[in-house]
Amino acid sequence: MKKLIAIVLISVSMVVSVGAQQGDWDPEPDVENVRFEPLHIYVDSGDSSLAAYQFELKDSAGLIEIVGVESGEHAAFSEAPYYDSAALANNRIIIAAFNTTDELPTGRTRVATVHLQIKGDAEPDYELELTIAANADGDEIAAEISFEKGEQK
Amino acid sequence: MTENHEHLDGNFDLKVSDKLSADLKGLFEREVAIPAEVDRAILDGAGQRLVRHRRRRLLPWAIPTAAAAVIVFAVVLNTKPEPAKLDEGPSPLAPQRKAASKDVYSYSLAAMVSRGDVDLNGRVDILDAFKLARHIESGNSMNWKWDINGDGVVDRQDVDSVAFSAVSLDKGVL
């Protein structure tokens, strides 16, 4: 009986060590602080009307966890944008939206707000890229994308 | 030797007295009565001993069985399912691929993504959804390839399917 218990215990410890090596059971790293921060995303389409956009946001430092996405300020983008729900609890997201009406924003407009949970005291290293910006005819236009950090909680 | 036998045979008297014969008979032929309690106690003791032996016999089987179960458990834990191949395009080998369900699944996904490429620029993005939405609103004739979800009609649900395909985390630029 003692031999059986010893074999089972050794086998279980081997399984645990293999699983830990493969990163399956990695415990959450210890963090001192967790804070929440909204990140406002702006697209500046200049004189052109903005009918569709698509951008990708990522934190290369791996400190953020996306907890929610809020729609834009203009009525054309007031509905929730498209995004992959798998992005929640992740550090990378692709967000897109379009509007087929004639009531479209021009200039700089907030298209979305991404709510983030930031682990630790360090600052995230955001990478933001606008992959699509198009006018009402569906033609791609030159536009700038930027972000502003909101009030931390 | 023969002489010795003859000598012995000649010296011993093999006749036994009747009394000694009766005593010997009484000693060896007598039936000893065993009380039932003693009988039961002996049987119980033997039974317990047999059970202990049976338990001991189980151990040599139990050890390798338990070890094998733990190994199988470890293998199952460490086995990850293979992701479906999304980049696989239409192929002339498609009929043969239908034989394997996994390949059929990856092929149908690839076909769906391909059908989401409304503007035929080689990628699926939000502009495909935008153009499909505009097309539906215009009331123009529909291409059956735009029935992304395969429900027999091209409508807003197909637009959503294209849009969600565009924002899928499986692709991206960063």
Interface residues (C-beta under 8 A of the other chain):
Chain A: M1 K3 L4 I7 V8 S11 V12 M14 V15 V18 G19 Q22 D24 A51 A52 Y53 Q54 E56 L57 K58 Y82 Y83 D84 A86 A87 N90 R92 I93 I94 I95 A96 A97 F98 T100 E127 E129 T131 I132 A134 G138 E140
Chain B: L59 A62 I63 A66 A67 V70 I71 F73 A74 L77 N78 D119 D125 I126 L127 A129 F130 K131 A133 R134 E137 D160 A163 F164 A166 V167 S168 L169 K171 G172 V173 L174
